[in-house]
Structure formats: C-alpha cells, structure tokens
Amino acid sequence: MKLIIFGPPGSGKGTYSSVIAPKYKIAKISTGDIFREEIKKGTELGKKVSPILAKGGFVSDEITIEVFRKRISEPDAKSGFILDGFPRTVEQAKFLEGLSKIDAVINLHIPEDVLIEKLSARRTCKNCGENYNSASIDRIIDGVRYMFPNVGSKIEGICDKCGGELIQRPDDNPKAIKDRIDIYNKQAKPIIDYYKGKMKFLDIVVNGGPDEMAAKILKGLEKIKLQK
C-alpha cells in the first residue's frame, strides 16, 4: 500500500504514520525526520537545512526531491510506504507521480487555535526523538468536540523511553507555529486540489487522542482497500 498523509503541523501525521506503517508492513518516510537526523549528525545537508527549519520554513524542492529519491530506493520501501512531509509542492507531486502510483491520501483537519495550544505544549526527547504533550484540551468548535488528553512524560522534563532530556523544538513557539500553519495552508491547497479526483481521499477530523484517531484512520483505510 502506498499512502500520503497531509495535515497541518501538530495534527499527528508522524504519530499516525507510526501506527499505519507496521499495520500494513510499509515504510514510514518523513522528510522532516530525515532532515532532523542530518542536523543531529552535523552533515553538510544538516548544516544547510538547519537555519531553514529553525525558522519554521520549508526546504527547497531540489533538496527535498533528492533526499526523497534516495530514501524511496531503500529496501524497506519496496513493499509500500506512507509519506509524511512529501510532497509539499505540485512540482514534488508530479515527480512522485512519475515514480509510483499512490493508493490513497489521508487528509487531517484540526482548528488553528487548537494546533497552536497543542504544539506549544509539545516536548521532544533530545536523545531518541520521542514526543510528549502536556496540553489538556476539551472544547467545542463549530459543533465538534475536541478532546486531547495530557500525554506528558511521567517525570517532568525526562523521557519515559530512554531517560533523555525533553526539550522544546525551536519551531514550537506560538509565532513560529502560526507562521508554519500559514505556510502549510498556502502550500497544501494546490497540492490537495491537484490530487482531488485523481485518487481516493480519506478526510479525518482530528478531535481526540492518538488511539481513538488511529483507529478511525485504520477503519477508513480498510474501507478504501475493499473498494479496490
């Protein structure tokens, strides 16, 4: 199965990709994760993209396509993949179309003010990259109830998984978050319009915790598989 997952920053793309990938025995490919790993290693690519990501910006098509081309050629991607963070532009979408047929697009929806509150409370392990979130949200917007439980670490500032230090990513402050959402909204519409009508779409309103939403997405994907 070959999937793309779209959604604004903080909508849970990485979380749900991590659930979907093992379910269908496909590779989880996140350009953001790849770039952050390159930054951590101090590579030339990492040095090039670090200031861009620190400001909440997006890396150029040229660099992103080359990184994606290398990643998709690895053995674990042969049986399928779920893409998080690619494509970000119509040019990238056309490049992908020339490489592989996509089975479905997952499109996540969540209100901007909820996103800002969620992302501002996100903390990431400096060592292993595990994410936590101390926000506790329960509100009704346009008739939809949004409930996000506190999923912080057991000990404040310490990763449950490896004991590493939890930090706030530079782009997880309110201004940078707002800028990232604005950029995403501007860039996502033409890509989603490009894909609409070309393939199956699974639109998901993200209004609950990770387990609840993951189950909803998997149920939707099973329906799509049955439609083949």
Secondary structure, DSSP 8 states (H G I E B T S, - for coil): -EEEEE--TTSSHHHHHHHHHHHHT-EEEEHHHHHHHHHHHT-HHHHHHHHHHHTT----HHHHHHHHHHHHTSGGGTT-EEEES---SHHHHHHHHHH----EEEEEE--HHHHHHHHHTEEEETTT--EEE---EEEEETTEEEEE--B--SBTTB-TTT--BEE--TT-SHHHHHHHHHHHHHHHHHHHHHHBTTBEEEEEE--S-HHHHHHHHHHHHHHHHHT-
